[in-house]
Amino acid sequence: MSTEEGRGNARAWLLMSAFVVLADQVTKTYITRNFGEFEFTTVLPILDITRMHNVGAAFSFLASASGWQRWLFIGLALCVSAVIGVWLWRLPRNAHALLAAGLALVLGGALGNVIDRIRLGHVIDFIHFHWDRAYFPAFNVADSAITVGAACLLLDALLDARRNS
């Protein structure tokens, strides 16, 4: 396989990452234009669309820190994104699609949230599930892509272990 053939395949996966970033930013723009912070609309008895600002990481981890966490999360996301981008670029054309899709989803999600952190100093979250008075932390399209991508990576690793045993 030539280097150019491998890159052609990587371009498709990087396009998937770009689509995730675009979908994430478009939905966050819609939310910021149409909802005030903490304003919500009930979509289903267990689902609200609620505009929230998260200065922390997943589940508001380090949200109460003094502001240094913004730069830590930006740096971490950019480093992880660079590693994943190189990994995708170097994947052989015959690499498992589950692995490549997982990497592309995680990359798109990480970049979607880092854009918010750089531009706004926080991440816009708006998908808010609850059961009665028990509320799950709000999330967004980028968080969803990261979660599905991580699941794809775990599933690929499990399937790969089975194939090799």
Protein Blocks (a to p, Z undefined) as FASTA:
>chain_A
ZZklmmmmmmmmmmmmmmmmmmmmmmmmmmmmmpcehiacdfbfkbccdddddfbdehhi
aklpghlmmmmmmmmmmmmmmmmmmmmmmpcfklcfklmmmmmmmmmmmmmmmmmmmmno
pacdfbdcdehjaccddddfklmmmmmmmmmmmmmmmmmmmmmZZ
